[in-house]
Structure formats: structure tokens, C-alpha cells
Amino acid sequence: MARPSKIPEQKRRKWGVLNVTATERGVIEKAAAAARQPVNRFIIARTLSGASVVRADWQQNVARLGLAVGLLQEIAAEVRQRAEPIDALRIALELRRVEAALTEPTLSSAADAVSWEC
């Protein structure tokens, strides 16, 4: 018994609108392979899910994470160096500075949070 025909709205047709460089094609093919999907299904799924936005600010995010690591290392070093009990409020304040560094729209004011004196 043959499979029933699809209704016109479900039939796929070739649509030659995607022009990419060899590098872009390679990136798309690798991403599709990593997602274990054919390229066309990968592109459709990413587009329809709204996940196809390319983040141009990834370098800022990496820098913010590096800043957070530095701040957390400074806090940890301070905790290790002190023999007397450390004020919980001060630790909370420093952790808030880490949070601010990660959520700050620009790195200029977040970079100021790196150097703090005890």
C-alpha cells in the first residue's frame, strides 16, 4: 500500500535563496553535523525556533567571564589570607561586584571592579 500524498501546504519545494561563502557553508555544515541533522533541516529548525541570531558580542561575554574569574580569585585569596572571621556583608558586596561586572552593558565600568583593596 502506497503512502498517501501530502496536502499542498506540507509539500516542500526547492528554494534557491541561500548564497554563502565556502567558509560560511563549512560552519553551517559542521553545526548541522553536530546537531545530527541534515543541513536544510538544521537551517529551518534554527530559523523557526528563533535561535539563528548570531551573537556579535561574544568577545565581550568572554571578557566579562574572564573578569568574573579574576574577581572570584581575588575574593578567594582574601578569604584564605585572613585568620580572623570575615564579615559576611563584605563578601556579599564583593560578589555583587562580580554580578555587576557580568551584567554591565559595557566593560569600561566593569573593568574598574577588578582592583579592590582590603
Residue, then its C-alpha position, 0 to 999 in steps of 0.5 A: m500500500a502506497r503512502p498517501s500524498k501530502i496536502p499542498e501546504q506540507k509539500r516542500r519545494k526547492w528554494g534557491v535563496l541561500n548564497v554563502t561563502a565556502t567558509e560560511r557553508g563549512v560552519i553551517e555544515k559542521a553545526a548541522a553535523a553536530a546537531r545530527q541533522p541534515v543541513n536544510r533541516f538544521i537551517i529551518a529548525r534554527t530559523l523557526s525556533g528563533a535561535s539563528v541570531v548570531r551573537a556579535d558580542w561574544q568577545q565581550n561575554v568572554a571578557r566579562l567571564g574572564l573578569a568574573v574569574g579574576l574577581l572570584q580569585e581575588i575574593a578567594a585569596e582574601v578569604r584564605q589570607r585572613a585568620e580572623p572571621i570575615d564579615a559576611l556583608r563584605i563578601a556579599l558586596e564583593l560578589r555583587r561586584v562580580e554580578a555587576a561586572l557580568t551584567e554591565p552593558t559595557l566593560s569600561s565600568a566593569a573593568d574598574a571592579v577588578s582592583w579592590e583593596c582590603 
